[in-house]
Amino acid sequence: MKKLLVALLIVVAAVIGWAMVRRNRPPVVNFVRAERRNIVSTLPTNGKVEPLEWQAVRAEMAGVIREVPVREGGPVAQGATLAVMDDTALQAEVDAATARVAEARANMAAAEAGGTPAEITELDNSVSRAKLDLQQAQREYESLRRLVEKQAATPAEANAALDKVRQAEAEIAGLEKRRNSFKSQPQVAAARARLDDAEAGLKLARQKASQTVIRTPVAGVVYQLAARPGSFIEAGGLIANVGRMDQIRVRLYVDEPELGRVHQGDAVTITWDALQGKQWQGKVDRMPTTIQPLGSRQVGEVLCAVGNAGGELPAGANVNAEIRTASADSVTAIPKETMRRDAAGDFVFALATDHIERRKVQTGVSSVSYVQITSGLNPGDAVAQPGETPLQPGMPVTPSVR
C-alpha cells in the first residue's frame, strides 16, 4: 500500500512538472519563408464590347418601314440594303414627273422643228394651195394680157387678174412668215426652260424615291437593328449600326482610385461568361479624360483594342477583364497576409533565431496573393503568418517554418 501511494505521488508530480514546463514554453508560431518568384499585378474589372470601326445608318426621310432584309448580328457588304420604306406615293410622283418630261421634250422638239406636226402639216397644205392659186392667177393674167394686146379684152380685166396674182403672192409670204415664227429663239428658249424644269422635277422625285431604300455605306456586322417592318420612323431615326467585328473595342469601367495603376499599352485579357474558358487578348488603347458615375461607382472609361478574328464576341456583350498593370520577374516575395501596417509604415514580424523582430519593409509589385519586397528581407527569411497569438517584437516563439 505504501509503494502504491509513492507511485501515485510520483505521477502527480510529473504531471504538475509537465504542465509548468508547458506553460512556460514559448508559443508556436507559423512562419513562411520569403522566396524568389515572378509576380504579375492585375486589375479585375468589367466592360462592354463595341466595334472598333462602325457607322450609324439613319433614315433620310420619315415613313413606314416595309421590309428589313437583314438580321441582328448578320454580316453585310458595302451598299447592302438594310431597310425598304413604303414608296407608293413617291412612285406616283416619279411617274407624274416622267410624263411631264416626255411632254416637255415633245414641245421642245416641236419648237426646234417649227411647230407641232399638226401645225406644220396645216401650214404646208395652206402654202401648197396658195401656190396653186398663184399659178392659176398668173395663167389668167397672162391670158388676159395677150387678149388686151389683141384688143379682145379690156385693160381693167387684166388689172383685176394682176391683183389676184399679187394677192396670192402676199398670202404665200404670210404663210411662210408664220411658219418661220415657230422657229423663233424666244419660243425655243421657253421650251428648253420648261424641259429643264421638268427634268429637275424628275431628278428630285427619283432622289426622294431612292431614299426609301436605305443602304449601308460600310461593310461589317449589323448590330442595334432598330428598324422593324410596319413601324413608322422619323427622318434621322436610327435604322441600324454597322461595324467591323474582327477588331473590337472594349470599354472597361475602372474605379477612380485604381486608375493610377493603369497605363496606355497595358495588356488586357477579356473573358465572357457565355463562352467559358475562352479568352481574348488586347491592349489599353486610350485612357479616360473624365470620371463619371456608373451606378454607385465613380469610374473612368478605359478603351481597349482587342482582336476578335472569329467574331465570337458580339457587340454589346458585357465582359470581364483583367488589366496587367505591372510585372516583376524573379523578385523577393512574401504572401500578402504576412504584411502588416501601422503609423510608421509597412513591416513584418521576422524570425530571429527563437524570437520575433519587427522588420520594416519596402514593397513593389503585388498580385492577388503575393507582394514584392524591395528592401528589408532576403530570400529565405522567415516571416510570421497571422494567427491567434498576439505578436510583439522580442517575443520568444517556437517557430513552425514551411
C-alpha positions in Angstrom: 0.0 0.0 0.0 2.9 2.3 0.8 4.5 1.6 -2.6 1.3 2.4 -4.4 1.0 5.8 -2.7 4.6 6.7 -3.5 4.0 5.8 -7.2 0.8 7.9 -7.2 2.7 10.9 -5.8 5.4 10.5 -8.5 2.8 10.6 -11.3 1.1 13.7 -9.8 4.5 15.4 -9.5 5.3 14.5 -13.1 2.0 15.9 -14.4 2.5 19.1 -12.4 6.0 19.5 -13.7 5.0 18.9 -17.3 2.2 21.5 -17.0 4.6 24.0 -15.6 7.1 23.4 -18.4 4.4 23.6 -21.0 3.1 26.8 -19.5 6.5 28.4 -19.7 7.2 27.2 -23.2 7.2 29.9 -26.0 4.0 29.8 -28.2 4.1 28.0 -31.5 4.0 30.5 -34.4 3.7 29.6 -38.1 6.3 31.1 -40.4 6.7 31.2 -44.2 9.9 32.0 -46.0 10.4 34.8 -48.5 11.2 33.3 -51.9 12.0 34.4 -55.4 9.1 34.3 -57.8 7.5 36.1 -60.8 4.7 38.5 -59.9 2.1 39.8 -62.2 -0.1 42.6 -60.9 -3.6 42.5 -62.4 -6.7 44.7 -62.0 -10.0 43.0 -62.4 -13.0 44.9 -63.8 -15.8 44.7 -66.3 -16.8 46.3 -69.5 -18.8 46.3 -72.7 -18.0 45.3 -76.3 -18.4 47.6 -79.3 -17.0 47.6 -82.8 -13.6 49.3 -83.3 -15.0 50.9 -86.5 -18.7 51.5 -87.0 -21.3 53.7 -88.8 -24.7 54.7 -87.6 -27.2 54.4 -90.6 -30.2 56.7 -90.3 -33.3 57.3 -92.3 -33.2 60.4 -94.6 -37.0 60.8 -94.6 -39.9 59.9 -92.4 -42.1 56.9 -93.4 -43.3 53.4 -92.8 -40.8 50.5 -92.9 -42.0 48.0 -95.4 -39.1 45.5 -95.4 -36.0 44.7 -93.3 -33.9 42.2 -95.3 -31.1 41.9 -92.7 -30.8 40.4 -89.2 -29.2 41.4 -86.0 -25.6 40.2 -85.9 -25.6 39.3 -89.6 -22.7 40.3 -92.0 -23.5 42.9 -94.7 -21.4 44.1 -97.7 -20.9 47.8 -98.5 -24.1 49.1 -100.2 -26.3 46.3 -99.0 -30.0 47.1 -98.3 -30.8 47.4 -94.6 -34.4 48.5 -94.9 -37.0 49.5 -97.5 -39.7 52.1 -96.8 -43.1 52.3 -98.4 -42.8 54.2 -101.7 -46.3 54.1 -103.2 -46.8 57.9 -103.1 -43.2 58.6 -104.2 -43.5 56.2 -107.1 -46.6 58.1 -108.2 -44.6 61.3 -108.1 -41.9 59.7 -110.2 -44.4 58.6 -112.8 -46.0 62.1 -113.0 -42.6 63.7 -113.3 -41.7 61.3 -116.1 -44.8 62.2 -118.0 -44.1 65.9 -117.6 -40.6 65.4 -119.0 -41.9 63.4 -122.0 -44.4 66.2 -122.8 -41.7 68.9 -122.4 -39.4 67.0 -124.7 -42.1 66.8 -127.3 -42.7 70.5 -127.1 -39.0 71.2 -127.4 -38.7 69.1 -130.5 -41.8 70.9 -132.0 -40.2 74.3 -131.2 -36.9 73.4 -132.8 -38.7 71.9 -135.8 -41.0 74.9 -136.3 -44.3 73.9 -134.7 -46.2 70.9 -133.8 -46.7 68.2 -136.5 -50.3 69.2 -137.0 -49.5 72.9 -137.3 -46.7 72.2 -139.8 -49.0 70.0 -141.9 -51.7 72.6 -141.9 -49.3 75.3 -143.0 -47.7 73.1 -145.7 -51.2 72.5 -147.1 -52.1 76.2 -147.0 -48.8 77.1 -148.8 -49.5 74.4 -151.4 -53.0 75.7 -152.0 -51.7 79.3 -152.2 -49.1 78.3 -154.7 -51.7 76.6 -156.9 -53.9 79.7 -156.6 -50.8 81.8 -157.6 -50.2 79.7 -160.7 -53.8 79.9 -161.7 -53.9 83.6 -161.3 -50.6 84.0 -163.2 -52.0 82.0 -166.1 -55.3 84.0 -166.2 -53.3 87.3 -166.1 -51.0 86.2 -168.9 -54.0 85.1 -171.0 -55.8 88.4 -170.4 -52.7 90.4 -171.1 -52.4 88.8 -174.6 -56.1 89.4 -175.2 -55.6 93.1 -174.3 -52.8 93.3 -176.9 -55.3 91.9 -179.5 -58.0 94.2 -178.1 -60.0 91.1 -177.2 -60.1 92.1 -173.5 -60.1 95.3 -171.6 -57.2 96.6 -169.5 -59.4 96.6 -166.5 -59.9 92.8 -166.7 -56.1 92.4 -167.0 -55.5 94.6 -163.9 -58.0 92.6 -161.9 -56.2 89.4 -162.8 -52.9 91.0 -161.8 -54.4 91.9 -158.4 -55.2 88.2 -157.9 -51.6 87.3 -158.6 -50.4 89.8 -156.1 -52.9 88.7 -153.5 -51.8 85.0 -153.9 -48.1 86.1 -153.5 -49.0 88.0 -150.4 -50.8 85.0 -148.9 -47.8 82.8 -149.6 -45.5 85.3 -148.0 -47.7 85.5 -144.9 -47.8 81.7 -144.5 -44.0 81.5 -144.8 -43.6 84.2 -142.2 -46.0 82.4 -139.9 -44.1 79.1 -140.3 -40.7 80.8 -139.6 -42.1 82.4 -136.5 -42.5 79.0 -134.9 -38.7 78.7 -135.0 -38.0 82.0 -133.2 -35.4 81.9 -130.4 -37.7 83.0 -127.6 -40.0 80.1 -128.2 -37.2 77.6 -128.4 -35.7 79.1 -125.2 -39.0 78.9 -123.4 -39.4 75.3 -124.5 -35.9 74.5 -123.2 -36.6 76.1 -119.9 -39.8 74.1 -119.5 -37.9 70.9 -120.3 -35.1 71.7 -117.8 -37.7 72.4 -115.1 -39.5 69.1 -115.8 -36.2 67.1 -115.8 -35.2 68.8 -112.5 -38.6 67.7 -111.0 -38.0 64.1 -112.2 -34.5 64.1 -110.7 -35.8 65.3 -107.3 -38.7 62.7 -107.4 -36.2 59.9 -108.2 -33.9 61.1 -105.4 -36.7 61.1 -102.9 -37.8 57.7 -104.1 -34.2 56.4 -103.8 -34.2 57.4 -100.1 -36.8 54.7 -99.4 -34.1 52.1 -99.9 -31.7 52.5 -97.0 -28.2 51.1 -97.7 -25.1 50.7 -95.5 -22.1 52.8 -96.5 -19.7 50.3 -95.0 -19.2 46.6 -94.8 -19.4 44.9 -91.4 -21.8 43.3 -89.0 -25.3 44.6 -88.2 -26.0 45.5 -84.5 -28.6 47.6 -82.7 -31.0 47.0 -85.5 -33.8 49.4 -84.8 -35.9 49.1 -88.0 -39.0 46.8 -87.8 -41.4 46.0 -90.7 -44.6 48.1 -90.3 -43.1 50.6 -87.9 -43.0 54.3 -88.5 -39.6 56.1 -88.4 -38.9 59.8 -88.3 -36.4 61.5 -90.5 -33.0 61.0 -88.9 -34.2 57.9 -87.0 -31.7 55.1 -86.4 -32.0 52.1 -88.8 -29.0 50.2 -87.5 -25.4 50.4 -86.6 -22.9 48.6 -88.8 -19.4 47.9 -87.7 -16.3 45.7 -88.2 -16.2 42.9 -85.6 -12.8 41.3 -86.5 -11.3 44.1 -84.4 -13.3 45.3 -81.4 -13.1 47.9 -78.7 -13.9 47.0 -75.1 -15.0 49.9 -72.9 -13.7 49.0 -69.4 -15.1 50.7 -66.3 -12.2 51.2 -63.9 -12.9 52.6 -60.4 -11.4 56.0 -59.9 -8.9 55.0 -57.1 -7.5 52.3 -59.4 -6.9 54.5 -62.5 -3.4 55.4 -61.4 -2.4 51.7 -61.8 -3.5 51.6 -65.5 -1.3 52.9 -68.4 -1.6 53.0 -72.1 -0.3 49.8 -73.7 -1.1 47.6 -70.6 -2.0 44.1 -71.7 -5.7 43.1 -71.2 -7.3 39.7 -71.0 -11.1 39.5 -71.8 -13.5 36.7 -70.8 -17.2 36.3 -71.4 -19.5 34.3 -69.2 -21.3 33.0 -72.3 -18.2 31.3 -73.5 -16.5 29.7 -70.5 -12.8 29.0 -70.9 -12.4 31.3 -73.9 -10.0 34.4 -73.7 -9.3 37.4 -75.9 -6.2 39.4 -75.7 -5.7 43.1 -76.2 -4.1 46.3 -75.0 -5.1 49.6 -73.4 -5.6 52.0 -76.3 -6.9 55.1 -74.6 -7.1 56.5 -71.1 -10.2 58.3 -69.8 -10.5 62.1 -69.9 -13.4 62.3 -67.4 -14.8 60.5 -64.4 -18.5 59.6 -64.5 -21.0 57.7 -62.3 -21.8 54.1 -63.0 -24.5 53.0 -60.6 -22.9 53.5 -57.1 -19.4 53.7 -58.7 -17.2 56.5 -60.0 -15.4 55.2 -63.0 -13.2 56.2 -65.9 -13.8 54.5 -69.2 -10.6 52.8 -70.4 -10.7 51.9 -74.1 -9.0 48.7 -75.2 -8.3 47.4 -78.7 -9.0 43.6 -78.8 -8.6 41.0 -81.5 -11.8 39.1 -82.4 -10.8 37.2 -85.5 -13.6 34.6 -85.1 -16.2 37.2 -84.4 -17.3 35.3 -81.3 -17.6 38.4 -79.1 -20.8 40.2 -80.2 -21.3 44.0 -80.0 -23.0 44.9 -76.7 -21.7 41.9 -74.8 -20.9 42.5 -71.1 -17.5 41.1 -70.4 -15.0 40.6 -67.6 -11.4 41.9 -67.9 -8.0 41.7 -66.2 -5.6 44.5 -66.9 -2.0 43.6 -66.5 -0.8 46.8 -64.7 2.8 45.6 -63.8 5.1 42.6 -63.6 8.4 41.7 -62.0 10.5 38.6 -62.6 12.5 36.6 -60.0 12.0 39.1 -57.2 11.8 38.6 -53.4 8.2 38.0 -52.5 6.0 37.0 -49.5 2.3 36.2 -49.1 0.2 39.3 -48.8 -1.3 38.1 -45.5 2.1 38.4 -43.7 2.2 42.1 -44.4 1.4 44.5 -41.5 1.0 48.2 -41.4 0.8 50.9 -38.7 1.5 54.7 -38.5 5.2 54.0 -39.1 4.5 52.2 -42.4 4.8 48.6 -43.7 6.5 45.9 -41.7 6.6 42.2 -41.0 7.4 40.1 -37.9 10.5 38.2 -38.9 12.1 35.2 -37.2 15.4 36.0 -35.4 16.6 32.5 -34.2 14.0 31.9 -31.5 12.2 35.2 -31.1 10.2 37.8 -33.1 11.7 41.0 -34.5 9.9 43.8 -36.3 11.3 44.4 -39.8 10.5 47.4 -41.8 10.0 46.6 -45.5 9.5 48.4 -48.8 7.1 46.9 -51.3 6.8 46.8 -55.1 4.5 45.0 -57.5 1.8 42.9 -56.0 -0.5 40.2 -57.3 -3.7 38.7 -55.7 -1.6 36.6 -53.3 1.9 37.9 -53.2 3.8 41.2 -52.8 7.3 42.1 -53.9 9.7 43.2 -51.2 12.3 45.6 -52.5 14.1 46.1 -49.2 14.0 44.7 -45.6 14.0 41.0 -46.5 16.1 38.5 -48.3 15.1 35.2 -49.9 14.9 32.5 -47.2 14.0 34.9 -44.4 11.0 33.7 -42.3 8.1 35.9 -41.6 5.2 35.2 -39.3 1.8 34.3 -40.6 -1.4 35.7 -39.0 -2.6 33.6 -36.0 -4.4 33.7 -32.7 -1.3 34.6 -30.7 -0.7 38.4 -30.4 2.9 39.0 -31.5 5.3 41.6 -30.1 8.9 42.5 -31.1 11.4 40.4 -28.9 8.8 37.8 -28.1 10.2 34.3 -27.8 8.5 31.8 -30.1 8.5 28.2 -31.0 8.8 28.5 -34.8 7.0 26.3 -37.3 8.5 27.2 -40.6 7.3 26.0 -44.0 
